[in-house]
C-alpha cells in the first residue's frame, strides 16, 4: 500500500496532497488542496517536477510516512 499523500507540482514548488490522484497524475489546471493548507492548480509539466519541495508540506509528508511505517501491515494479500 502506498503512502496516503501524492506529490504535485504547483505554484513554483512540489507540494503534497491527500486529494485522490487521477490515473496518470494530476492534470495541469486541476485544483488540489495541499498539506500546507493552500488550494492551488497543478502544473504537470516536465519543469514542474524539478521545482523545490514546499518547505511546509515536507514535514507533514515525513510525519505521514513515519505513521504509515509504524502501522501494522496485514500478513496476507
PyMOL commands that set and color helices and strands:
alter all, ss='L'
color gray80, all
select helices_A, chain A and resi 47-50+55-70
alter helices_A, ss='H'
color red, helices_A
select strands_A, chain A and resi 6-10+13-17+31-33+39-41
alter strands_A, ss='S'
color yellow, strands_A
deselect
rebuild
show_as cartoon
